[in-house]
Amino acid sequence: QTMVVAIREGREIFDNIRKFVVYLLSCNISEVLVVSIASLVGLPLPLTPLQILFLNLVTDVFPALALGLCRPSDRVMQQPPRPKDEPILGPRRWWRIVWYGLMITASVHLAWALAGGTGTTVPFLTLAFAQLWHVFTMRESSSPLLQNEVTENRWVWGALVLCCGILAAAYFLPGFAGLLSLEALSWGGLALVLVASVVPLIVIQLVRRAVSAAAPPAMPKPRPQPS
């Protein structure tokens, strides 16, 4: 029994480290791409350095820390043992990180374009909320969409409430908003931010479901024949 508990906890720690790293890297890549693409095509920068620092300290950190406290799904002990030399991030997860980052980046630039391509408030808020909702993408592929190790983690919900509160303070408090160069948006602008921030989460889930449906079923392992 002790050995089973130890194996379960080891797998839990390894999976949570993976979630933590994948989440942070995909969020950071999106921040780099949002600024880099605008710079390469000659557009004004959609984010200020202080806004990027704010994102790194708030919307990245708290959800990532909460992911490190996820409880494993019931399927964790049904997985085959990992090779001892398996890296935390293999090629498949690196592709996921890039894919996630590109989706968030595309959504931010789309919202910015629809808002007129000026100012930093729409891209900043869209990126901030998209990164918050991105935490739900970190569930295991075999876990149910609505009931999984991420949605059942109370620390994740606490981190989201905390970050949303900080973002609200940054937007509504004049001194805070002035420090971050944020301007008041119309109701249409706020709706644009919320819709655009959810788009990456929806698209990623749809693609994952399509890939899972198209994947061939796993072949059952042959049972050993009695001698």
C-alpha positions in Angstrom: 0.0 0.0 0.0 2.8 2.4 0.8 4.4 1.8 -2.6 1.2 2.5 -4.4 0.7 5.8 -2.5 4.3 6.8 -3.3 3.9 6.0 -7.0 0.6 8.0 -7.1 2.2 11.0 -5.4 5.2 10.8 -7.7 3.0 10.9 -10.8 0.9 13.7 -9.3 4.0 15.8 -8.8 5.4 15.1 -12.3 2.1 15.9 -14.0 1.7 19.1 -12.0 5.2 20.3 -12.9 4.3 19.7 -16.5 1.1 21.7 -16.2 3.0 24.5 -14.4 5.7 24.7 -17.1 3.4 24.4 -20.1 1.1 27.1 -18.8 3.8 29.6 -18.0 5.7 29.0 -21.3 2.6 29.3 -23.5 1.6 32.5 -21.7 5.0 34.0 -22.0 5.2 33.0 -25.7 1.9 34.8 -26.3 3.3 37.9 -24.7 6.4 37.8 -26.8 4.5 37.2 -30.0 1.9 39.9 -29.4 4.6 42.5 -29.2 7.0 41.0 -31.8 4.4 40.7 -34.6 3.2 44.3 -34.1 6.8 45.5 -34.2 7.7 43.5 -37.3 4.8 44.8 -39.3 5.3 48.4 -38.2 2.3 48.8 -35.9 2.4 50.7 -32.6 3.2 48.4 -29.6 0.1 46.9 -28.2 1.6 46.5 -24.7 3.8 48.7 -22.6 6.7 47.3 -20.6 4.9 48.0 -17.3 1.8 46.1 -18.6 4.0 43.1 -19.5 5.5 43.1 -16.1 2.1 43.3 -14.6 1.0 40.2 -16.6 4.1 38.3 -15.6 3.5 39.1 -11.9 -0.3 38.6 -11.7 -2.1 36.7 -14.4 0.8 34.3 -15.0 2.0 33.5 -11.5 -1.1 32.8 -9.4 -2.9 30.4 -11.8 0.5 28.6 -12.4 1.0 28.2 -8.7 -2.5 26.9 -8.3 -1.9 24.3 -11.1 0.9 22.9 -8.9 -1.7 21.9 -6.4 -3.9 19.9 -8.7 -5.1 16.5 -7.4 -4.5 13.7 -9.8 -7.4 12.2 -11.8 -8.7 8.8 -11.0 -6.9 7.6 -14.2 -3.4 8.4 -13.0 -2.7 4.9 -11.8 -4.1 3.4 -15.0 -1.3 5.0 -17.0 1.7 2.8 -18.0 5.0 3.7 -16.3 7.0 6.5 -17.9 10.5 5.8 -19.2 13.0 7.0 -16.6 14.7 9.3 -19.1 11.4 11.0 -20.3 11.8 14.8 -20.3 9.2 17.1 -18.7 8.6 18.7 -22.1 8.8 16.3 -25.1 8.3 17.4 -28.7 4.5 17.0 -28.5 4.2 19.4 -25.5 6.5 21.9 -27.2 4.2 21.9 -30.1 1.3 22.4 -27.8 3.0 25.4 -26.1 3.6 27.0 -29.5 0.0 26.3 -30.6 -1.4 27.7 -27.4 0.7 30.8 -27.6 -0.3 31.4 -31.3 -4.0 31.0 -30.5 -3.8 33.6 -27.7 -1.8 35.9 -29.8 -4.2 35.7 -32.8 -7.1 36.4 -30.5 -5.4 39.5 -29.0 -4.5 40.9 -32.4 -8.0 40.3 -33.7 -9.5 42.1 -30.8 -7.0 45.0 -31.2 -7.8 45.2 -34.9 -11.6 45.3 -34.3 -11.0 48.0 -31.7 -9.2 50.2 -34.3 -5.6 49.1 -33.7 -4.9 52.0 -31.3 -4.3 52.1 -27.6 -3.2 49.4 -25.3 -6.3 48.8 -23.2 -8.0 46.2 -25.4 -4.9 44.1 -26.1 -3.8 44.2 -22.5 -7.2 43.2 -21.1 -7.8 40.6 -23.8 -4.4 39.0 -23.2 -4.8 39.1 -19.4 -8.2 37.3 -19.4 -7.2 34.9 -22.2 -4.3 33.8 -20.0 -6.6 33.3 -17.0 -9.1 31.2 -19.0 -6.1 29.3 -20.5 -5.6 27.6 -17.1 -8.6 25.3 -18.1 -6.7 24.1 -21.1 -4.2 22.4 -18.7 -6.5 19.5 -18.0 -5.3 16.0 -19.1 -6.6 15.0 -22.5 -8.3 11.9 -21.0 -10.1 14.0 -18.3 -13.8 15.1 -18.8 -14.2 18.7 -20.1 -16.2 20.1 -17.2 -15.2 17.8 -14.3 -11.4 17.3 -14.2 -8.4 17.9 -12.0 -8.3 21.6 -12.9 -12.0 22.5 -12.5 -12.1 20.6 -9.2 -9.0 22.5 -7.8 -10.3 25.2 -5.4 -6.9 26.9 -5.6 -7.4 27.5 -9.3 -10.7 29.2 -8.7 -9.2 31.2 -5.8 -6.4 32.3 -8.2 -8.9 33.4 -10.9 -11.0 35.4 -8.4 -7.9 37.1 -7.0 -6.5 37.9 -10.5 -9.9 39.2 -11.7 -10.1 41.4 -8.7 -6.7 42.8 -9.3 -7.5 43.4 -13.0 -10.7 45.2 -12.0 -8.7 47.4 -9.6 -6.2 48.1 -12.3 -9.0 49.2 -14.7 -11.4 51.0 -12.4 -9.0 52.8 -10.0 -7.8 56.0 -11.7 -4.3 56.0 -10.2 -3.8 52.3 -11.0 -5.2 52.7 -14.5 -3.0 55.7 -15.2 0.1 53.8 -14.1 -0.7 51.1 -16.6 -1.9 53.5 -19.3 -5.4 52.0 -19.4 -8.4 54.0 -20.8 -12.1 53.5 -20.1 -13.8 51.3 -22.7 -17.4 51.4 -23.9 -19.7 48.4 -23.1 -19.0 47.2 -26.7 -15.2 47.4 -26.0 -15.6 45.4 -22.8 -17.7 42.8 -24.6 -15.1 42.5 -27.3 -12.4 41.9 -24.7 -14.4 39.2 -22.9 -15.5 37.4 -26.1 -12.0 37.5 -27.7 -10.4 36.3 -24.5 -12.6 33.2 -24.5 -12.0 32.3 -28.2 -8.6 30.6 -27.7 -10.1 28.3 -24.9 -13.0 27.3 -27.1 -11.0 26.7 -30.3 -8.3 24.7 -28.4 -11.0 22.5 -26.8 -12.7 21.9 -30.1 -9.4 21.0 -31.8 -8.5 18.6 -29.0 -11.9 16.9 -29.2 -11.5 16.6 -33.0 -8.1 15.1 -32.7 -9.2 12.7 -30.0 -12.2 11.6 -32.1 -9.9 11.0 -35.1 -7.3 9.1 -33.2 -7.5 5.3 -33.6 -8.6 3.4 -30.4 -5.9 2.0 -28.3 -5.3 -1.7 -28.9 -5.8 -3.8 -25.8 -2.7 -5.5 -24.5 -2.6 -9.2 -25.1 -3.1 -11.3 -22.1 -0.3 -13.7 -21.2 -1.1 -17.3 -22.1 -1.0 -19.9 -19.3 2.0 -22.1 -19.6 
